[in-house]
Amino acid sequence: MASMSVPFDVSSTGGTLRLVALVPLVASNIAALRAALKEHLGAAEQAVLLDLGHVELVDSLGIYLVVSLNKSCQERQVSFSVAGANAEVLRLFEFFGLNEVFDIREG
């Protein structure tokens, strides 16, 4: 099995888990992204910040992944936000009304 590049750069500071996405949030990357999230989500004490500053493309499965991450955070009672989204990704999130569900900031 070919190894894939690491999907997230993960750091934790002051109770906030920062996930910097290093690959597009698209169908071909979803399995690796989910595995990484499952591995690291437990480190979040107060908040999760998904940094999309390196992401140019998000498809419908990527949107679902972000919604699932938000739900997991709600279940764990930690806040969730997205930062660094480019204008195109930001418009996509707004189209789906996600800006009404959690904090989304443009890059």
Buried (B, 14 or more C-beta within 10 A) or exposed (E): EEEEEEBBEBBBEEEBBBBBBBBBBBEEBBEBBBEBBEEBBEBBEEBBBBBBEBBEBBBEBBBEBBBEBBEBBEEEEBBBBBBBBBEEBBEBBEEBEBBEBBEBBBB
